[in-house]
Amino acid sequence: MNFAIITGKVISEIKVINTTHGAPLCRFTLEADDRQFNCLVAEKKAYRFVYDIEEYSVITIEGTINHRMQLVVQNYRTESKPNYFGHIFDYKGRKLPHKKVMF
C-alpha cells in the first residue's frame, strides 16, 4: 500500500455507514490541487471524525491508498473550520433578524 499526506477541503457531506460487524465507517470526498479523493475513516476514529469535521473544513490527512484507490485515513488534523459569515449577515453587513438565522 502507498502512504500519502494530503491537505485539502472536505467537499461532500460526511456519511456514516454501519457495517455488519458493528464498526462505523465514514465516507467523504476531499479536494486537493483540483483532484478529488474518496476517503474512508474506520473504527473508533469515525466517531470523533464526525463531530470534529464539517463540510468545507480544510484538513490534513495521513493515510494509505487501498486497492480501490480510496484514501484510508490513519490520522487527521483540522487546519481551518468553514466560515459562516454569509449566514449571519446579509449583503450590506447588517445582522439578519433572529428568525432567519440558519443555525
Buried (B, 14 or more C-beta within 10 A) or exposed (E): EEEBEBEBBBEBEBEEEEEEEEEBBBBBBBBBEEEEBBBBBBEEBBEEBBEBBBEBBBBBBBBEBEEEEBBBBBEBEEEEEEEEEEEEEEEEEEEEEEEEEEE
